[in-house]
């Protein structure tokens, strides 16, 4: 009878060990691993030079201003048309 207990105890310990191996790591361990992966990927990125960033930012601002002028002119034209229609 005692042998069965030791065999059962050994089986239980084996099951516990296999459960620990199959168990996912904790939340903080997984988040730490993800953050570590993010930083390793950021090291691989080719960053543009400061001059290139300033140039591209200027282009974006210029395009936005052009569209602002076009949309404002279109809006002004439509509002004037609406005033003409509502007068008559």
C-alpha positions as CSV (number, residue, x, y, z in Angstrom):
1,X,0.0,0.0,0.0
2,X,2.9,2.3,0.8
3,X,4.3,1.7,-2.7
4,X,1.2,3.0,-4.3
5,X,1.4,6.2,-2.3
6,X,4.9,6.8,-3.4
7,X,4.1,6.1,-7.0
8,X,1.0,8.3,-6.8
9,X,3.1,11.0,-5.1
10,X,5.7,10.7,-7.9
11,X,3.0,10.9,-10.5
12,X,1.5,14.0,-8.9
13,X,4.9,15.7,-8.8
14,X,5.5,14.9,-12.5
15,X,2.1,16.3,-13.3
16,X,2.8,19.5,-11.3
17,X,6.2,19.9,-13.1
18,X,4.6,19.4,-16.5
19,X,1.8,21.9,-15.6
20,X,4.5,24.4,-14.7
21,X,6.2,23.9,-18.0
22,X,3.0,24.3,-20.0
23,X,1.7,27.2,-18.0
24,X,2.0,30.7,-19.6
25,X,4.3,33.2,-17.9
26,X,2.6,35.8,-15.8
27,X,1.1,39.1,-17.1
28,X,4.1,41.2,-16.1
29,X,6.6,38.7,-17.6
30,X,4.8,38.7,-20.9
31,X,4.5,42.5,-21.0
32,X,8.2,42.8,-20.1
33,X,9.0,40.5,-23.0
34,X,6.8,42.5,-25.4
35,X,8.5,45.8,-24.4
36,X,11.9,44.2,-24.8
37,X,10.9,43.1,-28.3
38,X,9.6,46.6,-29.2
39,X,13.0,48.2,-28.2
40,X,14.9,45.6,-30.2
41,X,12.8,46.4,-33.2
42,X,13.3,50.1,-32.8
43,X,17.0,49.6,-32.9
44,X,16.6,48.2,-36.4
45,X,14.7,51.3,-37.7
46,X,16.5,53.6,-40.1
47,X,15.7,57.1,-38.8
48,X,15.6,60.0,-41.3
49,X,18.0,63.0,-40.8
50,X,16.8,66.2,-39.1
51,X,17.0,68.1,-42.4
52,X,14.8,65.6,-44.2
53,X,12.3,65.7,-41.4
54,X,12.1,69.5,-41.5
55,X,11.8,69.5,-45.3
56,X,9.0,67.0,-45.2
57,X,7.2,68.8,-42.4
58,X,7.3,72.0,-44.5
59,X,5.8,70.2,-47.5
60,X,3.0,68.9,-45.3
61,X,2.3,72.3,-43.9
62,X,2.3,73.9,-47.4
63,X,-0.1,71.2,-48.8
64,X,-2.5,71.8,-45.8
65,X,-2.4,75.5,-46.4
66,X,-3.2,75.1,-50.1
67,X,-6.2,72.9,-49.3
68,X,-7.3,75.4,-46.6
69,X,-7.3,78.2,-49.2
70,X,-9.2,76.0,-51.8
71,X,-11.8,74.8,-49.4
72,X,-12.3,78.3,-47.9
73,X,-12.7,79.8,-51.4
74,X,-15.2,77.0,-52.3
75,X,-17.1,77.6,-49.1
76,X,-17.2,81.4,-49.7
77,X,-18.4,80.9,-53.2
78,X,-21.2,78.5,-52.2
79,X,-22.3,80.9,-49.4
80,X,-22.5,83.8,-51.8
81,X,-24.5,81.6,-54.3
82,X,-26.9,80.8,-51.4
83,X,-27.3,84.4,-50.6
84,X,-28.2,85.2,-54.2
85,X,-30.7,82.4,-54.3
86,X,-32.4,83.3,-51.0
87,X,-32.7,87.0,-52.0
88,X,-34.9,86.3,-55.0
